[in-house]
Amino acid sequence: MNSERPTSEAPSSIGTEPVSIVGPIAIIGAGAMGGAILNGLLAPTVQVSGGIRVTNRTEGKAAPLRRRGVTSTALESDPAANRNAVRGASIVLLGVKPAMIGDTLAQLAPALDASALVISLAAGIPTSAMEAIVPNAVLRAMPNTPAMVGRAVTGLAAGPRATAEHRALGAALFGTVGDVVEVNESQIDALSTISGSGPAYVFYFIEQLSETAARLGFTAEQSRAMVVGTFAGSMELLVQSGRPPAELRAQVTSPNGTTQRAVEQLQAADLGGIFDRATAAAVARAREMAVGG
């Protein structure tokens, strides 16, 4: 995909159809997100030929991941674990922190197959920086934490070496944990502020509304039932109805009623402007990270 490829109009969605991925797949740094993707790849409907190889720093993290079809090694017991994991792999998923991407790729470069697809989960590190270290095709992926329950939204952007086949392979991989939205790489940092950081915004709203409920005299259990249940039910209604959120909001907001008074306070607070400033700050931070800040 070149940098001018149009953004897809709708996400591809996880389903119940069998998925077959030609492996082996190597996951370098199988932390929370890498582990979530590993779980997606181990779903009954997914078949990975050649198996899956994962690495972590410690044996304590590596041991629980060992199971049929998964080779899990720890760097503390095998310093060459990363290089061994990527040898012969068709897909190499980098789950290390952004500051470690350059050194990790330099370490892996001699062991990578020329045909291997490299996929980075690191925020702020452009494909150009990675392609300067390895000759492989590179994708950038930005999944969010609902991947842990198979409900992720993953933004996927490709460097100039990536072909349509590489993009399809990346979409199939991340489709095992949720929806996939293909974007131009110029949009990936902005996407990360919406879907990548989005769960934090949702949890913050839940946190604040729960605290308001507590100040109104409700117990923690009552507050959780009301607030979490309302968010979960509202999202299910939004998804199942297919109606715009503004329309559903209007349905709840009777003219001159209590909800209208509450919504007027939220509107006066300029939530749209707040979100604009919040996402702009996140994009600026991603750009700082891209230059080593």
Buried (B, 14 or more C-beta within 10 A) or exposed (E): BEBEBEEEEEBBEBEEEEBEBEBBBBBBBBBEBBBBBBBBBBBEEBBBEBBBBBBBBEBEBBEEBEEEEBBBBBBBEBEEBBBBBBBBBBBBBBBBEBEBBBEBBEBBBEBBEEEBBBBBBBBBBBBEBBBEBBEBBBBBBBBBBBBBEBEBBBBBBBBEBBEEEBBEBBBBBBBBBBBBBBBBBEBBBBBBBBBBBBBEBEEEEBEEBBEEBEEEEBEEEBBBEBBEEEBEEBEEEBEEEEEEEEEBEBEEBEEEEEEEEEBEEEEEEEEEEEEEEEBEEBBEBBEEBBEEE
